[in-house]
Amino acid sequence: MKISWQKKEKIFEQILSLLYSSSPRPLFTSNIAVEIARDEEFVKNLLSELKSKNLVVGINRNPKGILYSRRMRWKLNDKVYNTYKSMAS
């Protein structure tokens, strides 16, 4: 199934808004997928696109520093977070 770029942009906005509202706590891909009611693989692909645009940062280690084997947590890039924060105020 092909999705238009306008709809994709709206979903990007939803993801960024969700990550902003949960900041500084990073979210797992599965949590993001549940919150925006989308398939995990689809969300994973969108997050990878956002990562390539330097809008989000992928975290592949748990708080103790142990590498995740299959999971990934996501948070906003610090620069993007500050931009969102300045726009909100």
N, C-alpha and C positions, 0 to 999 in steps of 0.2 A: 504494500500500500504506500502510495506516495502522498506526502503532506506538503502543502504550499508553504512558501517561505514566510508568509504573513502569519500563519498559524504557528509555525516553528518559532518565530520571534516572540509571539505571545507566551509560548511555553517557556522560552528562555527567561522572559520577564518574571514569570511565576516562580521559576527556580531561583533566580537571583533575589527576588523578594523574600522567599522562604529562608534562604541562607542568611539574608540580612537580619530578618526577625529572630533567627536562632543564634546569631553571632554573640559571643565568640565560640560557642559550642559547635563543633563540626557535626554534620549529619551523615549517616550512612546512605548509600545509594537507595537501599530498600525503603528507608524512612522518607526520603524525598519522593520516591515513586508513589508511596501510599498517600502522602499529603496532597500531591497534585493529581492523583488518580490516573496514573499512567503506568505502562508496562516497565519493568525494571531494566530490561535490555535497551528499550527506547530511551529511557532516562539516562542510562549509562553512556549511550552514544552522544546524547545532547551535552552531558557533562564533559565528555572528552572534547567536544567542539568548543565549549566554553573555556576549557583548560588551554586549548591551542590559541585562543584569543587572549589569554592571560587575565581572564575575569575570575576564575576560581582556581583553588589550589587543592590538589588531591593529597590526602594523607594516608599513607599505607602502613603506618605503625600505630600500635596502641599506646596509651599513655605511659606504659612501662618501657616502651622502646622496642617491643617485640614486633617483628614484621608480620603483617596479615598475609595469609596464604591466598585468600580469594576475595576479601572484603576491601572496601575503600570508603574513607570518610572524606567529606568535602566541606570547604569553607570558602568564603569570599577572599579574594586577594586583598591585602591591606589597603592598597591604593583605591580599589573599587569600593571597599567599605567606607573609607573616609569621604569619597565622593558622594555616596549614598547619604551618609550622615550629614554632610553639608547641605545637600539638597532638601533633606527632611526638616532642617531647622530654618 
